[in-house]
Amino acid sequence: MDEVINIQNDLLRSCLSQQIDELSMLESIFCNPGEFHIDDHSIAADINEFLENRLDAVQRKLDFRICLQLDEGKMYLSFELPHFYPSVEIPRISVDSTKLTKKQEIAIGRKIEDYIKGLDKSEPYIYQIVSWLQDNVDDLRVSATNDAATEKDEKVIFERMWIYSHHIKSKTKRKDIVKNAHDLSLTGFSLPGKPGVICVEGEQRDTQEFWQLLRQMHWQKITLKQCEETEVLKRDFDDQRRFTDFKEILFVDVGDDEEVVLNMSNFIKFLELHNCGYIKKELFGFD
């Protein structure tokens, strides 16, 4: 058992060391103002401390954004690196551009995932992804447009998930919940406090991925209360949504050092406003 743990620890250190080296390389390549952005530099600092045996563990993941200046305008690529990237895990990537529709952005993101499958995972490969995207962006845009047109007549599973937590208080969790939902093009809401409630709706493979990411966070107790599934044509997909976007809703102020009890009256009104009043029995046990 100890041998397995040592092997995993060695692999983790190797992966994190490669991530730090790659981060430095990317910063030197995309060095013009606005090309490379890191929200929180303390994550890289924590990883370095872990590698130097001055920190016992690393909880947060490296994330950054690269801005590409294309003929048609700017394209933003957001990356989040799991701890065992590049050897075992693949990065989470989202595409954002004012010149693309959300469906085109998602389609290009999936083309990138397909490209990653053929890459050598023994070395970091973020720069390969960016270079490949720059070389193929026109073809990818056309392909994404055609895919979106073809998909309209395909059937997909629309899913709405209702998730109940003992509490949602951590600012890091709250930020990650919203980010993950946006990255997966989900709509719904997150209600922090005690208890906490999350609703996500979208394509089933995306809601299921959201749930898996959510479960990886540290929770006192979190439960998937109900899943609502409907098979629909892609063209009618958005008609199933009860929410126009995903956002955190706050009926009271929530801080890291205080417990806030859910304002039930306001929350029930919010649910009824979105034709979701039926769920209060499943969440709280009353009609």
Phi, psi and omega in degrees: 000316180298325180295319179297316179298319179296320178296316179297319180294319178296319179295318178300314180296321178296315181295315181294323177297318177296323179296317179296318178297318180293321179301315179298318180296315181296321178297327180283330180282311181261071190260354178286153181306130176086353183282324185229130183222133174240125180291318188226102181289344182291340178294313177297323178296320178297318180297317178298320178295322177296316180294334179267010178063028176255001177218135187286328184206161176241124182262316187273159182251146176297133171218148183200170182228138176244131179255122178257129177267103181257170181301325184271359182131192184273144172234129181255130177246118179257132183238139169232125186258112173299158186299331182259020168282140008264350192291319188243313185257155178256154181288153171270129186229135173231148183246137179219126179207139178290344182267358181240148172284164179300322179294322177293320178299316179295317180298318178294321177302322180285329173296322177296318178300319178296321179296320181299327183302331182266004183272154174286122185268006181282342180230154176301149187220020178299316181296325176299319179298312182297316180297317179298319180295317178299320182286335189239012189299322180295314178296322180294322180295315179297315180297318180295322178296316179295319179298318181296321179292319181293323185294341184302329182264003178273152176265139178224166177262116172274134181227138173242124182250137175244121187238134183240130179237148175307319173196156171231109187229321185301130179296325179295314178299316182299318178295316182293324179300311181294317181298314181298319179296317179295317181299328182263007178058040178264152173248166182137214182201163170233126179249103178284163181127199180228110356285174175250147181227137177231135172235129174232144178220142182165198178292141190304320181296332180280320177294323179293322177294320177302315181298319178296318178296321181295318182294337180287343176284161181273119183234145171292316175198130177217136188226136172275103188283319184202142173239129177249119184244136177219129175274124184221161170289146181303326181295334182259007189301310186292342177293340181280344185288142175256353180230146185272339179206186174243130179208161174276131178253138183229118173262348177214166175280138179237128177240166182293335188251019180220149176264131179239123180277138182300131172281094189297319184299312180294323181292318178298320177298320178298315179299315181295326178299330181256022178057038180236020182300334181300335189282348184297330178293317181291323182282316191240352175086015176224156180277000000 
